[in-house]
Amino acid sequence: MKRDALIGSLVGGAIPLLVWVGYMFFGYMAGPETVMLWPSSIVLLGLEGSPSLSFSVAIWFASAFVNVALYATIGLSAGALYRFATRMRKNV
């Protein structure tokens, strides 16, 4: 069970990191696919004209943390569903 949450967390953390790398090094701008993979990135729209860099960084990390938590929950749920389905299949 912990492994499912860990895998989900790693995937959830990799997505914001890859989006950031894409923006910084390749000039990639976020599109609809970014919002589908990183749902909490919608919060970043409020940073337009942000008063300070530290505020922007804090909001960015908070958004990434929410994505990690969301993906950990999805990983935990998917793992539990998989174990339930395999147990039910063995009983049939």
KESEKE-853355 format. One record per residue (C-alpha): x, y, z negated; residue in three letters. Coordinates in nm, 2 decimals, always signed. Example, Ala and Ser with C-alpha at 12.3 -4.5 7.8 and 13.67 -1.06 7.14 Angstrom:
<rs>
[r [+1.23,-0.45,-0.78],"ala"]
[r [+1.37,-0.11,-0.71],"ser"]
</rs>
This chain:
<rs>
[r [+0.00,+0.00,+0.00],"met"]
[r [+0.28,+0.24,-0.08],"lys"]
[r [+0.44,+0.15,+0.25],"arg"]
[r [+0.13,+0.26,+0.44],"asp"]
[r [+0.13,+0.60,+0.26],"ala"]
[r [+0.50,+0.64,+0.32],"leu"]
[r [+0.48,+0.57,+0.69],"ile"]
[r [+0.18,+0.81,+0.72],"gly"]
[r [+0.38,+1.08,+0.53],"ser"]
[r [+0.68,+1.04,+0.75],"leu"]
[r [+0.46,+1.07,+1.06],"val"]
[r [+0.28,+1.37,+0.91],"gly"]
[r [+0.61,+1.54,+0.83],"gly"]
[r [+0.77,+1.47,+1.16],"ala"]
[r [+0.50,+1.65,+1.36],"ile"]
[r [+0.55,+2.00,+1.21],"pro"]
[r [+0.93,+1.94,+1.24],"leu"]
[r [+0.90,+1.85,+1.61],"leu"]
[r [+0.67,+2.14,+1.68],"val"]
[r [+0.92,+2.38,+1.51],"trp"]
[r [+1.21,+2.23,+1.71],"val"]
[r [+1.01,+2.26,+2.03],"gly"]
[r [+0.94,+2.62,+1.96],"tyr"]
[r [+1.29,+2.72,+1.84],"met"]
[r [+1.50,+2.54,+2.10],"phe"]
[r [+1.27,+2.50,+2.40],"phe"]
[r [+1.03,+2.79,+2.37],"gly"]
[r [+0.73,+2.56,+2.35],"tyr"]
[r [+0.41,+2.74,+2.23],"met"]
[r [+0.14,+2.55,+2.04],"ala"]
[r [-0.16,+2.44,+2.24],"gly"]
[r [-0.47,+2.22,+2.17],"pro"]
[r [-0.26,+1.91,+2.14],"glu"]
[r [-0.07,+2.07,+1.85],"thr"]
[r [-0.39,+2.13,+1.66],"val"]
[r [-0.50,+1.78,+1.72],"met"]
[r [-0.18,+1.64,+1.58],"leu"]
[r [-0.12,+1.90,+1.31],"trp"]
[r [-0.47,+2.01,+1.20],"pro"]
[r [-0.35,+2.24,+0.92],"ser"]
[r [-0.16,+2.44,+1.18],"ser"]
[r [-0.47,+2.65,+1.23],"ile"]
[r [-0.37,+2.83,+0.91],"val"]
[r [-0.06,+2.97,+1.09],"leu"]
[r [-0.29,+3.19,+1.30],"leu"]
[r [-0.32,+3.41,+1.00],"gly"]
[r [+0.05,+3.48,+1.00],"leu"]
[r [+0.04,+3.71,+1.30],"glu"]
[r [+0.18,+4.04,+1.18],"gly"]
[r [+0.28,+3.89,+0.84],"ser"]
[r [+0.42,+4.13,+0.59],"pro"]
[r [+0.73,+3.93,+0.50],"ser"]
[r [+0.94,+3.64,+0.61],"leu"]
[r [+0.92,+3.47,+0.27],"ser"]
[r [+0.54,+3.48,+0.29],"phe"]
[r [+0.55,+3.33,+0.64],"ser"]
[r [+0.78,+3.05,+0.53],"val"]
[r [+0.57,+2.97,+0.23],"ala"]
[r [+0.25,+2.94,+0.44],"ile"]
[r [+0.43,+2.73,+0.70],"trp"]
[r [+0.56,+2.49,+0.44],"phe"]
[r [+0.21,+2.47,+0.27],"ala"]
[r [+0.06,+2.39,+0.61],"ser"]
[r [+0.32,+2.12,+0.67],"ala"]
[r [+0.26,+1.98,+0.32],"phe"]
[r [-0.12,+1.96,+0.39],"val"]
[r [-0.04,+1.77,+0.71],"asn"]
[r [+0.18,+1.52,+0.52],"val"]
[r [-0.09,+1.46,+0.26],"ala"]
[r [-0.35,+1.42,+0.54],"leu"]
[r [-0.14,+1.17,+0.73],"tyr"]
[r [-0.06,+0.98,+0.40],"ala"]
[r [-0.43,+0.95,+0.33],"thr"]
[r [-0.49,+0.83,+0.69],"ile"]
[r [-0.21,+0.58,+0.66],"gly"]
[r [-0.34,+0.45,+0.33],"leu"]
[r [-0.69,+0.41,+0.46],"ser"]
[r [-0.57,+0.24,+0.78],"ala"]
[r [-0.36,+0.00,+0.58],"gly"]
[r [-0.64,-0.09,+0.35],"ala"]
[r [-0.88,-0.14,+0.64],"leu"]
[r [-0.62,-0.36,+0.82],"tyr"]
[r [-0.57,-0.58,+0.50],"arg"]
[r [-0.95,-0.61,+0.46],"phe"]
[r [-1.00,-0.71,+0.82],"ala"]
[r [-0.72,-0.97,+0.81],"thr"]
[r [-0.86,-1.12,+0.48],"arg"]
[r [-1.21,-1.13,+0.63],"met"]
[r [-1.07,-1.30,+0.94],"arg"]
[r [-0.90,-1.57,+0.74],"lys"]
[r [-1.22,-1.64,+0.55],"asn"]
[r [-1.42,-1.70,+0.87],"val"]
</rs>
